[in-house]
Amino acid sequence: MQNPNPNRNFFGGTLFYILIFLAVAGIFQIFAGDFNSATRVDEISSTEFIQNLNDGEIDNFTIQIGSGAYNITGEYVNSTSINEEDENFFQIFQGSDSTRQFETRVLGNDTTLAYITQVALSTNTEFETLSESSAGLWLSIIPFLILMVPVFFLMFSMMQSGGASGGKGVMNFGKTKSKDVSKQKVKVRFDDVAGAEEEKQELVEVVEFLKDPKRFTALGARIPAGVLLEGPPGTGKTLLAKAVAGEAGVPFFSISGSEFVEMFVGVGASRVRDLFETAKKNAPAIIFIDEIDAVGRQRGAGMGGGHDEREQTLNQLLVEMDGFEGNEGVIVIAATNRSDVLDPALLRPGRFDRQILVGNPDVKGREAILKVHSRNKKLAPDVDLKVVAQQTPGFSGADLENLLNEAALIAARFDRTSITAADVDEAHDRVIAGPAKKDSAISEKQRKTIAYHEAGHTVVGMVLSEARIVHKVTIVPRGRAGGYAIMLPKEDQFIVTETELYQQVVGLLGGRVAEEIVFNHQSTGASNDFEQATQIVRSMVTEYGMSEKLGTIQYEGNQKVFVGRQYGQNAHYSEQVAYEIDLEIRRIMGEALDEAHEIISAHREQLNIIAEKLLEVETLDARQIKSLFETGKMPAENGSQNDEPIEEADSFEESKAKAEQEEIKERQNEADNSEKNDDNDGEPPVGGSTSHQSESKVRRALENDEPIFSDNDSEQ
């Protein structure tokens, strides 16, 4: 297996220190026996010593009193050879096998000492008696002290080196991993964020408060403790936070919610304390927590343990944001796409005072986003970003950036010097349905079935064109789809009527009806059509109160699933109501199927024309489809381009000025309304108003991926 990191430094790893430790230990083991001696010494027994002393073979010796025994060292009269049974591995490095020195240990009592003294005097052997010494103990400890030096060095190196968790050391688990991105000179500004003008204006006040707090505190205003950016993925929540970091000019600490919790208990709460302590030292400062739902989920919603550590982290976060001590001068900005699972204590005023919904942009916002992302791209004159914006309803900012990037890749694949409209159109299809499979081996029979299926969608879409228009139809297989028809709304929709929903269902069933009328058989190609149609009809019956039989009652909500909160809860309706819901869904689907039959039968000639042309050219755009449906012929090859200018994204100063102008307008309107109320005193106002909370719920519902509000443009 190839090393995934060939540039890894071997000398900085833990294995290197382990090898050093083993080498030092081996060297010490080899030379430990000769640490205190420069020459070789013959170790003899006490019996051999007495015998040699009686024979006069010992020249001199020294007796040192020890604990329980006498240590005797001395020299022979003549050199003697070491016994063969005493030879070992270490003698290889010692040179000659003869020596004059010896050492031995004898029993430590007065009788033995008197006998040795008597024999030495009789043989005229020189001897010396020494008192007990404490140096021997230290000499025995020194080798172990020397051995512990590399051990301590190894432990110190491991504690200082960063582990896989990304911390600064083994003992720094409780330290925060946040980074002060303001020191990195963030280059993102508000004019780099397009399609979110209202959201930018909300954040302008946060930046203004940090730059000039006296203007607000003089009026008794309190700095917002936190700002929660919520919305679908890819709408620019993190980009807005980066823009705030670039505009504010204060320390900006960025961290992900998942970086708080580790495998050790108490680490998350410790890191939260350290993060806010660091921010308070650098106040005024901003803390940005990305994906806060990783630690901010509702407490007590688990189904069986494993949540204590996360809940401790959340409790510490609640205390730091609005606890006894407070966090003056520190603003917390958080981002999430699952605000429905956050703990209510985290969302109350005083913690996250502002909850900003960052939704998918409208057609004007998409145009501005495309303009921002096309700054560094060479576009051909035939590319009209306004038209591209109109053709991409429901796209987020990330989707639009990916669209232009795919178009640039396609242009580079064909060695073009600029991105053409055909490249953008191909990139649009790739983003929706995947890359084309032009080399797929499809039989003529299946190809003809697919052509009539997509022609059925097209014909119904042309007849029922009140809400949606047919943008494109193709039989080129992409992804899992053998072909698809793209139906786009005429304008951005915030609410959808019952008639529009019913027409969508009829359009979805048009493909199956065309197969039945032309070929008198049914295929599996309509499975996804039935899935979408059933989901729309079920929403009409159970969520939107569009059934006379069941009335205006919401039986099923459109919120996202949160198993921990919904665990153990039963359905809010009886089995009888469930049976009636099934009957009502079947009735509406049956009526839509009958209407699709009537439309296809009445326009059988247009169906054949469009299907035959699809078999010939494989792809038809909106202009060609309209011409074939009305005249039966392809249109002339001429088109007009829209030359309207594209608005630039607002900078920080422009956003600030716009916010001030809107504030002036609101005050003027309030003054005018108060004068009218004074003139019409006692008369009830005409119409009604929706509360801010209800409006927020409606906008949140519009941003959810539900059948009524998420435009599913492709038939797969």
N, C-alpha and C positions, 0 to 999 in steps of 0.2 A: 504493500500500500504506500502510495506516495505521501511524503510529508506535506500536510496542508499549509504549513508555515515554514518554508525553507529558510527564511531570514531570522528565525528565532535565535536569540543569543543563548548559547549553551552555558557560557560562563556566568550568566545571571540567574540560572535556574536552580531549583532546590536539589536536583540530582547532582549538580556539580559540588555543592557543599557536602552532600552525603559521601561522595567519593573522597573528598578531602579528609573527612572524619575517619573513614575506614583506613586510608593510607597512613594517617598519623598514628592510629591505634596499632596498625601492623608494625610500623617502625619501632614504636615503643615496646611492643611485645618481643621484638627481635633483640633489642639491645638492653632490655631491662635488667638482665642478669649481670651485665658488666657496667652498670651505671656508676657505681661507686669505686671502681678499681681500674687502674691503668694496665696492670699485668695480671697474668693468670694465677689463680690460687687453687691449691689442692685441698679439697674438703675431705678430712679423715675422721674416723670415729674416735671416741675417747679411749678405747682399748688400744688402737694403733698408736695414739699419742703416748700412752704410758709405756708401750713396748719400745717405741723409738727413743723415748727419754731414757729408759734403762740401758738401751744399747749405745747411748752416746751419739746418736745421729742428729740430734737437734742442737743447733748452734746457740739460738736465743729464742725467747718467747715472752709474750705479754699476757697477763691475766687481768681481765676487766670484769668487775662484779656486775652481774645482770639480775634480772628478776627471775629467780628460780633456778638459774644456771650461770656458769662462768664461761665467758667467751674468751678463747685462747687463740692468739695469732702468733706466728713466728716464722723462723727460717731454718731449713735443714743445713747441715754441714756441707753436704754435696747436693747437686741437682738430682731430682728424682722424676721418674715418669708418672704421668697420671694414669690411674687405673682405666683399663679399657671399658669397664662397665659404666664409667662416669662420662664417657665421650657422648656428645650430643651434636645437634645441628650447629650450635653456636661455635664449636671448636674449629669449624671450617675457616672462620674469619680471624682466628687467634694466632696463626703462625705455628711455632714449635710446640711439641707436646710435652716438654719438660719444664719444671719450675722448682724454685727453692722455697717458695712461700707455702704455708699451709694455714688452715684454720679448723677449729673444732670446738665442741661444746661439751663440758663435763658437769657432773652433778654438783649443784651449788650447796655444799655443806662444809663445815670446818674440818671434818676428817679427811675429805678428799683434798682440800687445800693444803693441809699439813703433810699429807703423803707426797703430793707433787713437789712441795718445797723441800722435803727431805731428799727425794730422788735427784732434784736439780742440784742441790748442794753436794751430793755424793759424786755426781758426774761433772762437776764444775761447769754447769750450764748457766748462762746468764738469763735472768728473768726479772720482770718488773710487774708490780701489782698496781692497777689503776682503780680509782673509785667509779661508781656507777655514773654514766653520762646521759643527759637528756637530748643530746644531739642525734642519737639514733632514731628517736621518734620522728623528728623533723625530716631526717634523711629518708625515712620510709614514706613520708607524706608527700614530699616534693614531686615524685613521679606522677602521682595522681593529680596534683595541682596542675602540673604541666599538661596532663591529658585533658583536663577540664577546660582549658583555654579554647581549643577548637570547638568543643561542645557548646560553650556559651556563645561563641561567634556564630555558630550555625543557627542557634535559636534566635539570636538577635536579627540575623539576616532574614529568617523566615517571617518574623513578626513585622519587619519593616517593609517587606515586599508585598505588593498588592496581589490579592487572590482573584479567583474567578468572579467574585461578587463585585469587583470594581472598587473596593474600599481601599483606604490608604494603609491598612495593616490589620493584623489579626485582632489587635486590641482597640480598633477604631470602628467597630460595628455600629456603635450608637451615633456616629457622626453622620451628618447629612451629606448626600451626594449631589446637592444642588450646585449649579454653576452660575456665576455672575456673568451673564452674557453681555452686560453693558460694557465690560472690559474688552470684549471681542469686537466692539464697534459694529453693532448691527446696522446693516445698510437698508433694511426694509423701512419704508415710510408709509404714511397714509395714502399717498398718491400711487403706491404700488398695489393698494387694495381697491378693487373695483367691484361694483355690483352689490355693495353693502353700505350705502350712504347713511341710512338711519342708524345702523349699528356703529358706524364710525363716529357719528355725532354724539352717541351716548358715551363713547370712550373719550371723546375730546374733553369732556368735563373732568374726567379722572386725571388726564394729563395736565389740564389747566390747574387743578387743585394742587398737584405736586409742584408745579412751577410757581404758582402765586397763591399760597394758601390764605394769606391775609384777606384777600378780596372776598373769600367765602366765610371765614371765621368772624369777620366784622359784622356779618349779618346773622351770626349764630348758627351757621350751617355746620353740619358734622360731615367729616370725610367719609365716604362710603367704605365700609369694612371689606366688602368683597363684591366682585362682579362675576356672575356665572354666564358663560357663553354656551348655549345649548343649540342643538340642531343636527340635521343629518350629517353623515360623514362626507368630507370633501367640500364643505361650504365655506371654509376659510377661517375657522375659529382660531387655530394656531397661528395663522398668518396675521390675524388681527392682533393677537398678543405680541407677535414679533414687531408689528408696527408701533404698538404702544411702547415697547422697549426701545425702539429707535427714536421715538419722538420725545419721550419723557426726560431723558438725560439724567436719570437716577439709577442707583443699583437695581438690577433686575435679576432675580434668582429664579431659575427655571428648573423644574423637577417633574418627573412622571409619577403618577399615583402608585404604580406598581413598585417603585424603588423604595417605598417606605417599609414594606413588609418583607422580612427575611425568614429563614428557618429558625432563628433564635427568638425566644419569647422576650418581649419588651423592646426589641430593636426599633420597631415602627414608632412607638411613642417617644423614644429617645431621639430619633431623627427629627420628629416634628418639633420637639423642644429646641433642638440645636438649630434647626432651620429658622425658627422665629427669633431665637436669640441672636443669630447672626444678622437677620434683617433689622432687628431693633437697634443693633449697634451701628448700622449703616443708614438708619432712617433719615429722611423719607426714602422708602424703598418699595419695590413691587415684588410679590411672590407669585409665580405662575405655576399652577399644578395642572398638568395635562392628564386627561383621562382620570378625573377625580372619582369616577364611579368604582375604580379599583379598590378604594379604601372608604368611600362614602356611602356604601349600600346601606339600606335600611336595617337597623338592628333588630334582632329577634326574628328574622325571616329565614334563618337557616333550618334545614331539615335534619340536623344531627351532628352537632359538634364541628370543630375545625374553624370556628369563627371568633374565638376569644381574642386572638392576637390582632385580627383586623378591627374588631370593635374597640380594643384598647387604643389602637392608632386613631380611630375616628373620635373617640372621647377626648383624646389629647388635642386633636385638631379643633374640636368644638370649644375647648377651654381656651386655646391660644387665640382663636378668632374673636371670641367675645366672652372672656372669663373675668375673674376677679381683678386681675392686674390690667387687662386691656392691652391693645397693641397700637397705640397712637403712632401715626406716621407710616404704618405698613398697610398696604392694600393687597388683597389676595384676589387674583384673577384665575379662574378655573374654567376648564373646557370639558364637555362631555356630550355624547350623543345618546345617553340613556338617563336623562334627568328624571324619568318616572321611577327609577329604582333608588334614588338618593334618599337619605334619611330626612324626615321633615325638620328636625332640629337644625340641619345644615342649611336649609333653605329659608329660614325665618329672617325677618329684618334684623339687622345688627350683625349678621354674619354675611350672608350674600344679599345685600340690599337690592341689587339690580340683577335681574335675570333677562338677558338679552337673547332673543331668538334669532339665530343666524340661519335663515332658510335658503332654499334654492332661489337663485336670482330670476327676475322676470326678464322679458325680452330686452329691455333697455339695459339691465344689469349684465345680461349675457353678452351684449354687444360691447360694453365697456371692458368686460373681462377678456374677451377675445382681443381687444385692442391692446391691453396690457401684455398678454402673452405673445402677441405677434410683433413686439418691439424689436426683438433680435432675429426675426425670421424674414426672409425675402419672399414677399407675396407677389404673384403675377397680377397684372391689371384686371384679369377676369375674376379675381376673388373678391366677393362682396361680403364683408363680415356682417352686415345687417341681414342679408339673406341667410347666412349661416346661423345667426342668432335666432331667426324665425323658425329654422328647421330643427332646433335643438331644445324643445320644451322639456322641462324636468331635469336638464343637465345641471350638475353642480359645477363649481369653479374648477375642481380637480378633473372632472370629466371634460370640460372645455380645454383645459391645458393638455390633457392626454390626446384630445382630438387633433389639435394643431401639431403636437409632437409626432403623432402617427402620420399626419399629412407630410411633415418634413422628412420622415423616414422613407415614405413611399416615393417622394420626389428624388431623394438621394439614391434610391434603388434603381431608378431609371436615368440617373446621371443628368438630372435637370438642374438648371441654374436658379430656378425659383419655384415656389409652390403654386401649382395651378388649381383651378376650381375642380378639375377632375380628381386631383389628389385629395382635396378636402372631402369631396363626395365619397370617395373610396374609403377614406379614414372614418367617415361617419358610419358607413356600413360595417366596417371592422369593429368599431366600438360597440355597436348595437348587437350584431349577430356573430361576430368573429370573422376570421379570414375566409376568403372564397375558396371553394374546392372545385375549381374548374376542370380538374382532371378526373373527377369522380366518374366511375363507370355506372351510368344510370340507363336503364332500358328505355326504349321509346315509349312503351306503355306507361311506365311510371312517370316519365317526363311529361307526357300529355295529361296525366291525372293531376300532377302538381300545377300545370299551367291553368287548367280549368278551375282547380281549387282556388288559386290566387285570383283568377279572373272573377270568381264568385264574390270574393271579398271586395274587389274593386267595383263591381257593378252596384252592389248594395251601398257601398260608400259614396258612389256618385249620386245615387237616388236620394239617400238619406244624408244630405250634406249640410244639415242645419248647424251642427256643432263642429263636425270634423270634415276635413278634406283629404282626398287621397294624394299623398305626396310622392309615393314611389311604389312600384311593384316589380318583383324580380323572381325568377325561378333558378337563379344561381345558388347552389347549396352553400350555406355558411353555418359553421358550427353543427348543431343538431337539427337545424331547419333545412328542409329541402327547398324552401322558398319562403318569401314573406312579403307582406304588404304593409307599408307604413302609412298610418292615418294620423295626421297632425291636427290639433285644435286650431280654429281660426284665430284665437287670441288666448292669452294667458287666463286660465280659469281659476277663480278662488272658490266659487260654488258651482255645482253642477245640478241641473234640473232632472226631474224624473224622465222627461222625454229624451234628453240627451243620453242618459244612462241606458234607456231602453233601446235607443238606436245603436249604441255600442254593442249591445247584446245581439241585435239582429245582424249587424255587420260581422260579428264573430262567427255566427252560424251560417253565413253566406257560403263559405267554402264547402262545408258538408252538404248543403243543399245542392250546390252546383254538381258535385260528384254524383248525387242520387239522380238528378234529372238527366245528366248527360250519359253516365255510364251504368246507372241503375245498380250501383253497389256502394258500400261504405268502406272507408279505409281508416287506418290509425293516424293519419296525418292531422286529424281535427282534435286530437286529445288535448293539446294545449289550448285550443280555442274553447273547448268545453270547460276546462279548468278556470279560465279567466271569466267566461260568461257566468258560470255557477257562482263564482265568488262575488261578482257584481250584483247578481240577483239576490243572493243571500244578504248582502249588505243593504240592499234596498228594503228587504223585508224586516230584518232584525235590528238594523241600526238607524235607518233614516226614516222609518215610519211611512213608507211608500206603499202600503197595502191597506185597502179598505176593509178587508176581512179581519186583520189583526190589529188595526188601529195605529195611532201614533204613540206606540210604546217601544222603547229600546230594550230589546231582549239580550243583545250581546253588545259589549263595548268594543271600541276600536283601539284600545290601548294595547301596547306591546305586552307580551307575556312575561310575567315575573313569577316563577314557580314558587319561590319562597313565600310570597305574599298570598298567592292564590291556592296554596296547598291546603287541602281539606275542605275547600268551599264547593258547594254544590251549585248547579245551574240555577238561575233566577227564574225559571219557568218550569211548569209541570210537563209530564210526558204527553199530555193531551195537546198542550201548546206546541211542543216539539213536532208532534204529528201534523198539526195544522200548518206549521212553518214549512214542513216538507211538501205538503200539498200546494201551498201558495207558490213555492219556488218552482214546482213542476208546472203549475198553471202558467206562470209568466214565461218560462222557457218554452212551453208548447205554443203560446201565442206568438213569441218571437220567431220560432221555427216556421209557423204557418205564414207569417208576413214575409220571411225570407223566401219561401217557396213562391209566393205571389210575385215578388219583385223579380226573381230570376226568370220565372216563366214569362213575365211581361217583357223582359228585355233579353230574350234568348239570342237575338241577332247580335246585340252589342257584346254579349258574353262570348260568342264564337269569334267575333272580330278581335277582341282583346286577347283571347287565349291563343289564337293562331299567330298573332303578332308577337306574343311572348315566346312562342316556340321558335320564332324566326330570330328575334333580336335579344331575347332573354331578359332585358331590363327596359322598363318604361318609366319616364318621369311624369310629373304632374301635367305639364303642357301637352305631352304626347297622349296621355290617358284622356284628357278632356277633348282633344281633337278626335281621337278614335271613337269616343262615346257619342259625340255630337254629329260628326260628319262621316265617320267610318274610314278616314284617311289620316296619314301621318301629317303633322304640321310642317310648315316651311322652316328651314334652318336659319332662323334669325331670333335673336333675343335681346332684350334690353337690360342694361345694368343700372342698378340704383346708385346714383351719385350723391346721395345725402351724406353730409359729414357725420363722423362718429365722434361722440362726446368723449373728452378725456376724463380720466378718473380725478376726483377732487383731491387736492393736497390737504395738509393739516390746516393751513390758514384759510383755504377755501371752505373746508368743512366747518371751521369755527365761525366764519362769516355767515355761512348758510344757516347754522344753528341760531345765531343771533337774529337773523332776519325772520326766521320762523317764530322765534320767541316774541318778536315785536308784532308779527301778524296775529299770533294767538292772543296777546294782550288787547290788540285793537278789536278783535272779534268778541272777546269777553266784554269789552266796554260797550260795543254795539248791542250785544245781546242783553246786557243789563238795562240799557235805555229802552229797548223793545219791551222787556218785561215790566218796566215801570209804566209804559204806555198801556199795556194790556194787563193791568193788575187785576187779578181775580180770574182770568181766563186760563184754562189749561193749555199747555203747549201742544202744538201739533206734532205728531210723530213720537218717536221714543229714542232713547240712547242706550247703548250697551256699555256695561261696566268694563273697566280695564281688565279685570280678571276674566270676564267672559270672553272679551276679545282675544286675550292671550290664549285661552283654551281653544278658541276657534282656529287661531293661527297655528297653534301646535298641532291640532288635528289635521290641518291642511298640509303640514309638512311630513306627516307620517306616511309610511309606505302602504297606504290602504287602497283598495280598488278604485274608489271614487276619485281620489285626488292624485294618485300617482299615474301619470300617463304612460301606459305600456304601449309603446309605439310599434313594436314589431310583433308579428305573428310567427312564433317559432314552433 
